[in-house]
Amino acid sequence: MLAAPFHLVVTMPYEEFQRLMGKAGLSIKEFATLLDMNPNSITNYKKIGKVPTHIAVLVYLLSSMKDEGVDFYPIFEKIKSYSKD
């Protein structure tokens, strides 16, 4: 178990992010739409060559789910339904 306070900054190379996006079967636009983000916010990371931890974790999970045959779209639909309440 990690002792608090714990702060870990992890980044993923943009090239790896793009590879995992391909594995997940997503375009930048589709990924941004799922996260309710502007696609330019995602592509701007290319300039610095890395994506932040939360984006890296999400794309890794989505590509892993795709590898395992898990449809991740219903998860995003359920999350979006919360905003209708």
N, C-alpha and C positions, 0 to 999 in steps of 0.2 A: 504494500500500500504506500502511496506517495504521501509525503508529509506536506501539510499546508504551511505557508502558501507555496504553490507550485505554479510556475509559469514556464511554459515551453513554447517556443516559437519554431515552428516547422514550416518549411516551404517545399514546394514541389517544382522541379524544372518545368517550364511551359511546354517543352517538347513531350515530356512524360504525360502531362495533362492532356495534350492533344491526342496522344496514343490511346490513353484510357477513354477519352471521349469517343474515339473510333470504335473501341471494343464495346462500349455501351450502346453504340449505334445512334449517337446524338451529334447534332451539329451545335455550334456555339449558340445559334439562335434558339434551338430547341432547349438546350440546357438553361439558358438565361430565362426563357419563358417558364420552365418548370420552377425556377427559383424566384420568379416575379422580379427579375432584374433586367436592366438594359443590356443588350448584347455588347455594346461598346464597353461597358464596365468589365466584362470578361476579357475582351480582346485587348484592353489596355494593359493587362498583365504581361502581354507579350513583350512590351517595351522594356520591362524590368527583367524579363526572362524567368519569372517565378510566379506561382499562384500561392495565395495564403492558405493556411492550414484548413480552414473550414471548407474552402473550395476543393482542396486536395482530397480531404476525407470524403466529401460527397461524390466526387467523380470516381474515386476508388471503390466506394460502396456500390455505386450504380453499375460500374463495369463488372464487379464481382457478382452482383445479382444477375446481370445479363448472362455471365458465364454459367451460372447455376440454373438458368431457365426461369428466373423469377421476374415477373412483370412488375416493374416499379411504378408504372403510371397510376394504378389504383391508390397507391400511398399518397401521391401528390394530389389526387382528386379528393381524398379524405381530408387532407390538410386544408385544401382550398375550401372545403365545405364548412370549416370552422368559422371562416370569415362571413358566412351567410347567417350565422346564428345571432 
